[in-house]
Amino acid sequence: MKKNLKQMNLRIIPFLVTMLIISCSKEKTEAIEITSGEAVITATELKVSDESEMISEEVTAIAEDVYAADEISTTSKIDFRSDYLPNCVTITTVVTDTTKERTLDFGEGCELPNGNILAGIIKLSYVKDMDLAQKTITLELENFTFNSVGVEGGADIVRVRSNENGNPQGTANAAFNATWPDGETASFTGTRTREWIEGYGSGFWGDNVFLITGKRTFVNKAGNTFVKEVTSPLRRELSCRFIVSGVLDISRNGNTASLDFGNGSCDAQGLLTLPDGSTEEVFLRRFLKN
């Protein structure tokens, strides 16, 4: 009996080895097929990427709005106030011989006019002399959340009062890390230039319009790295939570997809052109609920 079992085991072993080789070969083939068919950016990745963009844009817009109000009040000798930040934001200013340190405290949660809810602190620092044509605004986040997304990091914003077009302009070299409530994470670093083309000094946030250019690197939770470069200026109207026009190239592993934000309408639609030239409509979340 033992001899028969031994002989049976000897016959089974080659069969198991063969099945193991076939199984491993199949898994390897499937992995190759999945990799070869991988998209430049998936719908989920695009959603997180777009929300990351909004976080960076909003934080930068707040910094420039606060600075602009100070600039106009000082240079025009009038008590200018912007209506963008609601009363739930507490602003504290400390003035030294050479600098202004401004702390924007959003408390446990403060809703902006566009519906975004911020909590925590944004710290700003810049040279006190408001007559300078160019200066750097240092931005730092502390215990900060954006629509419940935890955000760390900061930026140096080179602010020009009047560029070649006669408009205020800020070039932000930023580095942020974000963590979503569901555990999704992302980091986004790089330089973006925001030209303030409409609404500067009006005192009404809803008519502010910016043109955005530049290049940024986005890394998601899985460690996938995307290079995002503006190829046609992105138009951001502060009254709309979406980019209303412009083109953004998204590259990964040598492949590039282009995201066209449309013809100026305030909507969540975009047109994604894939590396093979095919196109598909995409839905840009920007923290919208299902």
Long-range contacts (C-beta under 8 A, 24 or more apart in sequence): 39-257, 39-274, 40-226, 40-250, 40-251, 40-252, 40-253, 40-255, 40-256, 40-257, 40-274, 40-275, 41-226, 41-250, 41-252, 41-257, 43-282, 43-283, 45-220, 45-224, 45-226, 46-259, 46-272, 46-282, 46-284, 47-284, 47-285, 48-180, 48-184, 48-186, 48-220, 49-186, 49-218, 49-220, 49-226, 49-228, 49-250, 50-284, 50-285, 50-286, 51-149, 51-285, 51-286, 51-287, 52-176, 52-178, 52-186, 52-188, 52-218, 53-188, 53-243, 54-116, 54-241, 54-286, 54-287, 55-146, 55-149, 55-151, 55-176, 55-178, 56-172, 56-174, 56-176, 56-188, 56-192, 56-216, 57-194, 57-212, 57-236, 58-112, 58-116, 58-118, 58-146, 59-122, 59-139, 59-141, 59-146, 59-151, 59-155, 59-176, 60-139, 60-155, 60-157, 60-170, 60-172, 60-174, 60-192, 60-194, 61-194, 61-208, 61-210, 61-238, 62-104, 62-122, 63-122, 63-124, 63-137, 63-139, 63-155, 63-157, 63-170, 64-137, 64-157, 64-159, 64-168, 64-170, 64-194, 64-196, 65-205, 65-208, 66-91, 66-102, 66-104, 66-124, 67-124, 67-126, 67-137, 67-159, 68-168, 68-196, 68-200, 68-201, 70-100, 70-102, 70-130, 71-130, 71-161, 72-201, 74-130, 75-130, 75-131, 80-201, 80-203, 81-203, 82-203, 82-205, 83-113, 83-203, 83-204, 83-205, 84-112, 84-113, 84-205, 84-208, 84-238, 85-112, 86-110, 86-111, 86-112, 86-113, 95-128, 96-128, 97-128, 98-127, 98-128, 98-129, 99-125, 99-126, 99-127, 99-128, 100-124, 100-125, 100-126, 100-127, 100-128, 101-125, 106-144, 113-205, 113-206, 114-238, 114-239, 114-241, 115-241, 116-146, 116-147, 116-241, 116-287, 117-146, 117-147, 117-148, 118-144, 118-145, 118-146, 118-147, 119-143, 119-144, 119-145, 120-144, 120-145, 126-159, 133-160, 133-161, 133-162, 134-158, 134-159, 134-160, 134-161, 135-159, 137-170, 139-172, 139-174, 141-176, 146-178, 147-287, 148-180, 148-181, 149-178, 149-179, 149-180, 149-181, 150-178, 150-179, 151-176, 151-177, 151-178, 152-176, 152-177, 152-178, 153-177, 163-195, 165-195, 165-197, 167-195, 167-196, 167-197, 167-200, 168-195, 168-196, 168-200, 169-193, 169-194, 169-195, 169-196, 170-194, 170-196, 171-214, 183-221, 184-220, 184-221, 185-220, 185-221, 186-218, 186-219, 186-220, 186-221, 187-218, 187-219, 188-216, 188-217, 188-218, 188-219, 189-216, 189-217, 190-214, 190-215, 190-216, 190-217, 190-228, 191-215, 191-216, 192-216, 192-230, 194-236, 195-233, 199-238, 205-238, 205-239, 206-238, 206-239, 207-238, 207-239, 208-237, 208-238, 208-239, 209-235, 209-236, 209-237, 209-238, 210-235, 210-236, 210-238, 211-235, 211-236, 212-236, 212-243, 212-246, 224-252, 225-252, 226-250, 226-251, 226-252, 227-251, 227-252, 231-258, 234-261, 235-261, 235-264, 237-266, 239-266, 240-266, 241-286, 241-287, 242-266, 242-267, 242-268, 242-284, 242-286, 243-284
